């Protein structure tokens, strides 16, 4: 009953097999391996972007920070939501890799609104040499609160960026989960609406540790290569990144694992909704939810060894009806038995 994070689950067997298959003989290093050629071709085909530049790194932080660094001079600011991973969870990595650019937080929620973004952009770049210049807009899809932007929401944010001649970065650590939730094409969710750089996640969706950075403007390719090397994220034995991503893309495994994770969350939230005292903070759009449960349900779950995040409230207090806010995340490996066991304990 582990619902702590989609980082905690196992690697998909197809990914492990691909790593084992790649672990024979000799092959060119630093991304010159044949598997990387396959990855590039597949991602260009998936995104209907034949000129896109494609690179692999091992972590989502590296993907976000290096991608943003190609869009952001050190004198500029990046516009993002206050719950964005680049703000809450990357230890000032974007500031470090951009050489000092700052973050400007937009609004108070995990989803930026066009009006809030427009106001935030308008408030910056107004002090000439004395203040930060306007830089890229970074959108998280799925958000760190488990919500998925609709295409209309994405288009509206991208339009504000375009009106101000600003590039758009998308943190797609859970891109697959968002895509199967919206049932659109990868192109429709990215470059067609104005995304310039995408961090395409693999680690949370069944890989061991690999993320793709897709630059829809290939003119940034050489700069990315230099930044990746200077930032110590160019793998010498690159084939082990390529092998993961190649297997992830073959036969649409990345969609299948995302679909499975989302379906598990739908089953879990349906069961939780039937429990007295359940209150969801946000609609569970993909594979993550924040839900308030009574302490009477949370305490036995903890005692049974269930793993989940606690975000508000003391699960060990006295009042059995007190609300405890928890975060639940499902990955590809969660089974119906895991979910049913969790719900059985929660019911008491």
N, C-alpha and C positions, 0 to 999 in steps of 0.2 A: 504494500500500500504506500508506494512512494510517489507523491505528487508535489515534491519540493521544487523541481525544476526540470525542464527538458535538457538541461546539461548533465543530469545525474544518471540518465538511462544508458543502456548499452549501445554499442556500435552495431549497426545492422549487419547481418551475416554476409550480405553481398559486398559490403564495403570491406569487411575483414578478408574475404576471399580475394578481392581485388588487390589488397595490400600484400597478401601472400603471393599472389601471382606475379606481382611487380618485383618481388624480392628474389629475383634470380638474375644471374649474369650481370652485364655492365650496360650502362646507358648514359647518354650525355647528361650533364648536370645543369643546374641553374635555370631550369625551365626549357631547355632545348630537347627534352625527351619527347618521343613520339606520342605518348599519352596526352601531353599538353596540347599538341596539335589537334587531337580528337576533342579535347575539352573546349578549345577555342571555337572549333567548327560547330560543335553542338550548341554552345551558348549563343553563338551568332544566329544559328538556325532557330533556336527556341525563342529568341527575342526579335527575330526578323530584322536583325541589324548587322548586315554583312561587313560593315566597316568597323564595328566596335572593337576596341582593344580590351583584352581579357587577361587578368593576372590573378594569381593565387597567393594567399597568405594563410597563416595557421590560426589566426584569432579574429574575432569580430572587432575588437578594439583596433587592431592593426588595419583592418579593412576600412573602418570608419575614418580613422585618423589620417591614414595615408591618402585616402580618396579626398577628404576635405582639404588636406594640405595642398592638393593640386588646384583647388578652387579658391583658396583663401590666402592672400598676402598677410604678413604679420601685422600690418596696420589696420586690418579689417575685423569685422565681427560676424559671427555665425548666428543666424536666427533659428531657435529651436524651442520646443516645448519644455517646461520645467521638469517634466518626468523623462525626458529623452535620455537614452543610455549614454550619449556623449556628455551629458551634464551630470547624471547621478552616479555613473558606474565606471568611468574611465580615467579617474585619478588625474584630471587635467591633461589627458593625453592629446586631445585636439589642440589645446593651447601649446603644448610642447612641440608637436609635429609641425604646426604651422609657424613656429618661431615666435609665438606671442600673441596671435589673434585671440580675441575674447569671444565669449558666448553672450548673446542677448536672449533672455528668456521671454517667451511670448505667451501672454495669458496666464491662466492658473491651472489649466487642465491638461490631460495627456494629448488631446487633440487641439491644435491651433485652429482658430477661426480666421477667415479672410480679413475681417475687420480688425481683429487684434494684431494680426501680422502686418497689415497695412499701417496701423498706428505705430507699431514697434519700429518698422522700417523708417517711417516718417520722422520718428524721434531721434534717429541716428544719422550720422553723416551731415549734421547741420552746423558743426562747430569748426569746419575747415580743418586746419592742421592740428587743432587741439583735441580732436575727438576721433573715435574709431570710424573708419569708413564702412559703408554698407557692403556686406559679403553674402555668402550663399545662404539659402534656406535649407534646413535639414529636417526631413519628415521621417518619422518612425512608422513602419508598416510591417507587422502588427505593433501597436503601441505597447509601452511598458505596463499598461493597465489592462491589456488584453482586448482592446478595441481595434477594429479594422476600419480604416478610412474607406468610404465608398469612392467610386471613380469620380463622382460629382464633387466630393469634398477635396479630392486630390487635384482635380482640374481647377477648382477655385483657388486653392493655395498656389498652385503653379502659375496661375494667371496673375496673381499679385506679384510674385517674383518676376515674371516676365515684364510686367508693367514698369518695374523698377530696374530692368536689365540685370537681374541677379540670377546666378545659376542655382540649380536645385540638386541636392544630395538626398538619397533615400537610404536609410538604415533598414535593410531587409534581412535582418538576422532570422526572422520568421517569415520571410517572403513567401515560401511555399504555402504556409498556413493561411496567409492572407489571400493568396491567389485562388486556392480551392474554395475559400469562403465567398469570394466575390464572383467566382466563375467567369472571369474575363481572361484575356490573353496577357502574357507577360509584356508584350509591346504596349498594350493599352494601359497597363498600370505604370509604365515607365516613360520611355522616350517620346511616345506619341502625345503624352500630356505635358512633357517638358522636363523630365528628369534627365540630368546630365551625367550623374555618376550614381551607380547602385552598388551597395554592399549586399551580395547575394549569399544568404546563409546556408551552410551545410551542417555545422557542428550540432546545432540544436535539433536537427531533423534526421539524425541517423548516422552522420559521419563521425570519425574519430576527432578530427580537428582540421577543418579546411573551410575557407570562405573565398568566394570569388569577388573581385572588384571589376565591374564592367564600366568602362568609360565609353559612353556613346559618342563622344567627340574624340576621335583618335589623335587629334593634335596634342592631347595631354599625355599620350602614351610614354614618350621618352622621359618626361618629367616624373611620371609615376615610377618608371624603372629606376631612375636615379634616387628618388626618395625611398623606395623600398630597400635598395641596397644600403644607402646611407643610414637608414633607420634600423638596420640589422634584421630585416624580415625577408631577405632573399635566401631561400633554402638551397644548400648545395645539392643534397639528395632530393631534389624537387619531385622526382617521380612518385614519392609517397604522398605528396599533395595531389598530384595529377591523377594517381590511381584512385584515390577516394572520390574526387570530383567526377571522373569519367564514369565510375560505377554508379554514382548518385544520379547522373543524368541518363544513363542507359535505361531504355524501356520505361522512362518516366518514373523511376523509383522515387525521385524527390517529391513528385505529386502524390504518389501512393502513400508514402510515410506521413506526409502532411495531412492527407485525407483521413488516414487512420487516427492520427493524433486528435484532429478536430472532432471526429466521430466519438472518440472516447470522452472528450470533454462534454459533448452534447448529451451522452448517456449519463455522465456524472451529474451534470447540472439539472437534468430532468429529475433524477432521483432526489437531489438536494431540495429542489423546489417543492417537493411533496412533504418535506419535514416541517413541522411547526416551528415558527420563529426564524425561518430562513429569509435573508434579505440580501439580494445581490447589489453590489455597488455599481456595476456596469453590465451592460448586456454581454453575455459570453459569446463573442463573435468567432473565436478561433479555438486555441488550445490552452487558454489561460483565463482564470476568473478570480475576482476578489469577492468574497461572500462573507456576510455576517451570519454566524451560527450561535445559538445559545451555548453558554459555558457547559451546560449539561450534556451537549453533544461533543464538544471539543475535548473535554477532559478524558472521557473513555477512549477517544481516538488516539490521543497522546499515549495513554497507558497501553494501548494495543500496539504501539510502535509505528503508527501511521506518520508519514513525513509530509510536512507542509509548512509554509511560512506563516508566521503570526505577525500581523501588522498593526493591530490595535487591541488593547485590552489585556487583562491578566487571566490566563486560562486556569490559574490555580486559586482564584478568589472564591468567595463564599456563595454569592448569589447565582443559583443555577440558570437563571434566565438572562443574565447579563450578556450583552452582545460581544463576541470576539470576532474581529475581522481577520480572516485568513486568506492566503493566496494558494490556489491549486493550479498545477500545470500538468498536462498530460503529454507524453511523447509517443512515438510510434510503437513502443513496446508494451504499453499499458493494455491489459486484457480485460474483458468483461468480468472475470473473477476478481481481479483487483478492485474494480469499481464496486461490485456487489458486496464484497467484504467490507469496504469502507462504509458503504451505506448501511449495512447491517449493524455495524458498531455504532454509527452515528444515531441510529434509531433507538438504541438502548434496549 
